[in-house]
Amino acid sequence: MLTIHQLNKRFDHLQAVKDFNLVMQPGEFVTLLGPSGSGKTTVLRMVAGLESPTSGSIHLGDVDVTHLTPQKRNIGLVFQSYALFPNMSAYENIAFPLHVRKQDKHTIQKRVNELLALIGLTNRKDHLPHQLSGGERQRVALARALSFHPPLLLLDEPLSALDAKVRQSLRITLKEIQRTLGVTTLMVTHDQEEALELSDRIVVMAKGAVEQVGTAMDIYYAPQTAFTEGFIGETNPITAEVLDVIASPIGEKIYNLRWHHHVFSWLADRHIEPQGTSITIGIRPESFHFLPVGGHGSIEATIVDKLFFGSVTRFIVKLPDHTTVKVDAMSAISQQYPIGAKVGLLITDPRLPIGFVDEAVTMTANPS
Amino acid sequence: MRRKWISKIVIFFFILQMVIPVIGLMIFSIDNEGLFTLSSYQTLFTDPSFLSSLMNSLGISLVSVVLTILLVTPPIWYGYLYSPRILRVLEAMSFITFVLPGVVLGLAYVQFFSNPPFALAGTPTLLPFAFTLFGMPYYMQSVLNRLRHSEAKLYHDVARSLGSSNLRSLLRVQVPLLAPGILIGSILVFSIGMGEFTITQLTTGGSFMTLPIYLQVDFQNNPLAGAAMAVIALLIAIVLVSLTLGTFRRRKKRREAIHVNHSSVEQAV
């Protein structure tokens, strides 16, 4: 659908985008995720035709659009600041691209009303942008970008100008609309939560280059570079002893590891290889679990601090060797674990099927 | 509380010092040795050369405004969006006309345009160009100001991404966006056109009667009629300003009316 090959962009002395490659399937929702200055918006602007690449190519289907003007690309683009034309009503804004395409009055009317119904703003169609709320404006901007049935939709930080509550509900709306219409979508964001929630695949970018491409689960549980690991969520790096390697039901490699006498299973990542008999992996705070002290092969640990985050509470937990790890647990159970309490600590890999974990552990703990 | 009073007094005196000369002029124009008269106004309006000079001034000023809009807006717009260098050159040029005395430009025009193939001196042809030049810095600043505060580039990008040609974006999106700047700039150019004396005198040699030339001639011959004329010029200015302000207010009201109608329909439903 969209094929980007070896795309580069230089601004004077700054290499904004370095050797960017991406192939998108029809209907796919891909997110470019990275901090500001990572080049993600530049990639998006090059796809839209608002910026011309220094080298490389962009294909839309079979058509080479690298050097086409934005007008000729037929791509829908939603800007961060909505950018509704201030002199036109919601209706006129959505109708604008259809007027440009010289469609007849009846077709335009039908299409605009259809979209207004889709975004739930039929009764506000005559309002000017400044009379609409932020969330409503962004919905109109989305409808405007979709009105001419573009094969590709580009979203440039579409939700970041909105407050948290609206952002949350609009995320759901966005995903629903994208699914309903099946439009191939490329989004840019610096908000990892947004990327993880919405995307089929995520492209993590830093300093103009791609750090990692993968599904939300891949990116989150198997970060391939130090940058990705640091950028997305929190991790506890631990070094464990490799007991053996087995195959999962779907043919992936699984390590059985031992750490502080606790034996657990861990899905292998292609890029992390054991060094001799030990391996260093990153454990997410929520991959730890509490048991009563001495429970089923757990590590004896002490809670030294608690941070309340709302639905989740973060525990700082001291291990027998006096190192600490961060552990997240639902706040509902946090009352059971006061500071100073002793607990049993377990690690489970959330990517592995339930049941398989216990089986593997039992098998390794009691070798026959 | 006290500060409020002080500021009110200051504003009062400020307005007073502006208004007193005008009131003096008005009284002077209707005073016939202590008796009220409108004879000087009557003389003016029955004088065909007054009407023709008024028409000349209005015509020349309007042509200057159109010329400025057509000649100056596109390069500023283009420079602002795509080429900061062009914009810098334009700004520098506009500052030259700021400090360029009218006499110098007038003499230069006379010198250059006296001989064929450009024998234009003695005709009003050059005036709109001169007024455009003199109005340019003011016009430029008011349009630039608007450009800077209206995210013009963003809206142009949006229009293009939606498939619009550059021309359509300019006419349907950019012009409405920049309209307030264009309007204010136009009023400034227009008022320069209505009030300019030096270049008009130099290049036309008095063969083309505009309001300022008429005023100067008339004031020497008949101070009373001159005063009446000055009052009329002031009225024209007031009418123009209120017209433009009125246009803005009406537009805003109309939009609000749509909004209100809509809400009442919703309530009815």
Interface residues (C-beta under 8 A of the other chain):
Chain A: A48 G49 L50 T69 P70 Q71 N74 I75 G76 L77 F79 S81 A83 F85 P86 N87 S89 F96 P97 V100 R101 N123 R124 D126 H127 L128 Q131 R144 A145 F148
Chain B: E151 L154 Y155 D157 V158 A159 R160 S161 L162 G163 S164 S165 R168 R172 V173 P176 L177 R255 I258 H259 H262 E266
